[in-house]
Amino acid sequence: MSRFNPDCRLCPRLASHLYEVKKDYPGYHAKPVAPFGDEQPRLLIVGLAPGMHGANASGRPFTGDFAGILLYETLHQFGFANKPVSKHKKDGLRLIKCRITNAVKCLPPGNKPAGSEINTCNNYLATEINALDTGVVILALGTIAHNATIKALGLKQKGYPFAHGYLHALTGGRSLLDSYHCSRYNTQTGRLTEKMFHEIFFKIHDVLNTSK
């Protein structure tokens, strides 16, 4: 297993894509995006991958893109962040007992990572998850994040199907909770509403309070 490497170039397609993006947008981060938040969280959020004009630009997960609006507002409302808005890496935002990472650390073309890229990056996710304390809740945003988490845990996919709002019990008193991704498409089509997302976080609080 490997710790996050900001200079990782293990996926040729992603490395080439980031090289081209950096030429077009010199001010963008355009490198692997590091996890953000507490080193020993009670809540680990796993997203899909950096967005072109969001994390890929800012260098911080869900910062500067549409998906981060609902996520950070909700994190603040439920006590996991000191501010409700994430603008840039130096905006003073701090996560509280929470950490955010992605299944794939680099911007994929068309926001669609290849299976081989997800598998290659899974080593980093496995290292992050194995470092977690007991009683931690892992929140997977979307099917790809869910499947990547199951793989990182060394579990069989068929035993842990993705379902919005479903809580999977894991070893070590840990839990995996599924949610639809807070993407622009999901929120604007009503597949994921603010109420639905808040219900996910009420469930997180219930689990964490029970495991104290």
Secondary structure as GFF3:
##gff-version 3
##sequence-region A 1 212
A	DSSP	alpha_helix	12	24	.	.	.	ID=ss1
A	DSSP	beta_strand	36	37	.	.	.	ID=ss2
A	DSSP	beta_strand	43	47	.	.	.	ID=ss3
A	DSSP	alpha_helix	55	58	.	.	.	ID=ss4
A	DSSP	alpha_helix	66	77	.	.	.	ID=ss5
A	DSSP	beta_strand	98	102	.	.	.	ID=ss6
A	DSSP	three_ten_helix	109	111	.	.	.	ID=ss7
A	DSSP	alpha_helix	115	130	.	.	.	ID=ss8
A	DSSP	beta_strand	137	141	.	.	.	ID=ss9
A	DSSP	alpha_helix	143	152	.	.	.	ID=ss10
A	DSSP	three_ten_helix	157	159	.	.	.	ID=ss11
A	DSSP	beta_strand	167	169	.	.	.	ID=ss12
A	DSSP	three_ten_helix	171	173	.	.	.	ID=ss13
A	DSSP	beta_strand	175	179	.	.	.	ID=ss14
A	DSSP	alpha_helix	184	188	.	.	.	ID=ss15
A	DSSP	alpha_helix	194	210	.	.	.	ID=ss16
###
